[in-house]
């Protein structure tokens, strides 16, 4: 029996590949350290722990050159988790709902090693190598993705809320030292039906977990929260990045690694009310996260917690403050 058949069975190498690969508040640098460990806003200051984290994709030789994707998440103190995706990364081949596998690993010198009974997956530099019984089964390479709408220019007629020159279009708006908009602020302008482009960056908090890991939120009309969170490598829930809080999880988790600039492009139709104040139609929204549709004409039947209740009035864009140094840039709106 060929070695690949031994480890991957009668379906080629696919099932085993799943198992194998699954194995100064806003100044630059380290921001703070607390019970959840350090918070970084600069990759250079984050060091080797951040550098090992990221995305890998490419054909695996021992699986008939089938493309695989892998996301490696830093968990602090030399610990990591690997999530493997058949047919490519989320938004780039992987079909949401298909089986993924995970594996935990640790740093060993200049490598991160994920071990199982019959195989080893190892990251060295920009290469993730899979082997068994000393025989190399294949390798995939590190990639760095960028949103297809990153840096998108405001079209004619758009209202530019923030371009790095001033925070004056936000109530109590504050900028970081590198001229980024800090969270916990609302636009002075109010909106009904509109399209919104906004770019955001979460910090790197390797030892934090869940909602403590780069939490903020884009509140459309101050009523409907599109969650902002470092959800890189997670399943994609309604309280994770791209989720509409307590309403809907994204079709696919398009969250990039922390300290990577990400985009939301939101097309919003406000709820409508009659003269007596009775709602006659629900709000609906289409959202692209990093250029990929994660909600399409989704009907939102109620507001989300944390800000304003539903109503007929036009209301501001609110960027939630949640104690994390999440920052925003290139924010513009087109009214409909």
LINMOWO-V649244 format. One record per backbone hydrogen bond with DSSP energy under -1.0 kcal/mol. NH is the residue of the N-H (numbers start at 1). CO is the residue of the C=O. If there is no record, write none. Layout:
BEGIN
nh: {NH:NH}
co: {CO:CO}
END
This chain:
BEGIN
nh: {6:7:8:9:14:17:18:19:20:21:27:31:34:37:39:40:41:46:51:52:54:56:57:58:60:62:63:65:66:68:69:70:71:72:73:75:79:80:81:82:83:84:85:87:88:92:94:98:103:105:106:107:108:111:112:113:114:116:120:121:122:123:124:127:128:129:130:131:132:135:137:138:140:142:143:150:152:158:159:161:162:170:171:173:176:179:181:182:183:184:185:187:188:191:194:195:196:197:198:199:200:201:204:208:212:213:216:218:219:220:222:223:224:226:227:228:230:231:234:240:242:243:244:245:247:248:251:254:259:260:262:264:265:266:267:268:269:272:274:277:280:281:284:285:286:287:288:289:290:292:294:295:298:300:304:308:315:318:319:320:326:327:328:329:331:332:333:334:336}
co: {2:3:4:5:11:13:14:15:16:17:24:39:37:34:32:204:29:42:47:48:72:70:141:68:66:137:60:60:63:58:85:56:83:54:81:79:76:105:73:103:71:101:69:67:85:89:89:95:82:80:113:78:111:108:123:106:121:119:131:114:129:112:127:124:140:122:138:120:135:132:130:130:128:126:55:147:149:155:333:331:331:167:186:170:180:176:328:174:326:319:319:317:169:315:268:334:266:332:264:329:262:327:40:205:209:210:228:226:318:224:219:220:220:218:243:216:213:229:231:237:227:240:248:225:244:244:294:252:202:257:200:198:288:196:286:194:284:281:278:274:272:272:269:298:267:295:265:292:263:289:287:287:285:283:223:222:191:219:185:217:324:201:181:199:162:197:159:195:193}
END
